[in-house]
Amino acid sequence: MIPLSWYLLFAAALFGIGLYGALARRNAVAILMGIELMLNAVNLNLLAFWRYLAPAQMNGQVFAAVLLAVAAAETAVGLSLVISIYRLRKTVLPEEMDLMRG
Amino acid sequence: MTLEQILFLVFALIGLGLALASVTMRNLVRSAFALIGCLFAVAALFAMLDASLFVVAQVAVYVGAIATLIVLVVMLTRLEQQERIPQTHRYWPAAALLAAVIVAGVAWGLWQYGFFDQTPPALPAADPIVELGRALVDPEKFLIPFEAVSVLLLSALIGAVLVAGGANKKERTE
């Protein structure tokens, strides 16, 4: 059988890659993609802990389902913000979104 | 090494490779396709965890969402901007360092905590999907969080439409 740590290591690596993508990319859409990767890693962790530590209880699966819905809501709102900013400033680069800089 | 472990390693390597590709590639459309592949690999790992509902949800929700993302990328980013300007800003080594430190920290913590040889207990006799469905509509268990999530989704939907569509109301009426 697969040890639990394999899942956790994979999820940690996926989270790290997503974090790098979210922090280092210049494009707002690419940043959202990095955040998707991070949320996916967290979901994998939740399901792995559910399966290995408490498969008889549904807490882990419910938590993962809630996370899935929250991730979908986050993507929808994030993309609509990107569209809105593009309409105003004709850019998707966060460094050019300096409307509120003093 | 059992077949299951080999399958896990194959899907994990595919997933990590595509994730790396998706955060490093210059062309954002390719990057989005790599992300789709990565999410499929994660769905395969969900299947290995006996979470069948989440395999379907992953493919339906994420791949649907990412397909929309690709369309947006095509619409919003000018091609010459993708090819000439660097895709990362000048602080990217700090981001890479932070990510590497977090991964190394988690690996060290796993080593300390001794999760390395934990194997899964047998699944209970009841089907997890049936149990999950019952738990979601049981007032004693998760009915309130379930309803809260549906309210959250609805408000996010309305908010998204308002934010994305509200900006050009003036243009439309003119």
Interface residues (C-beta under 8 A of the other chain):
Chain A: M1 I2 P3 L4 S5 W6 Y7 L8 L9 F10 A12 A13 L14 F15 G16 I17 G18 L19 Y20 G21 L23 A24 R25 R26 N27 V29 A30 L32 M33 G34 E36 L37 N40 N43 L44 L47 A48 W50 R51 Y52 P55 A56 M58 Q61 V62 A64 A65 V66 L68 A69 V70 A71 A72 A73 E74 T75 A76 V77 L79 S80 L81 V82 I83 S84 Y86 R87 L88 V92 E95
Chain B: T2 E4 Q5 F8 A12 G15 L16 A19 L20 S22 V23 L28 S31 A32 L35 C38 L39 V42 L45 F46 M48 L49 D50 A51 L53 F54 A57 Q58 V61 Y62 A65 I66 T68 L69 L72 V73 L76 T77 I85 P86 Q87 T88 H89 Y91 W92 A94 A95 A96 L98 A99 A100 I102 V103 V106 A107 L110 F115 F116 D117 Q118 T119 P120 P121 L123 P124 P128 E131 L132 A135 L136 K141 F142 P145 F146 V149 S150 L152 L153 A156 L157 G159 A160 V161 V163 A164 G166 A167 N168
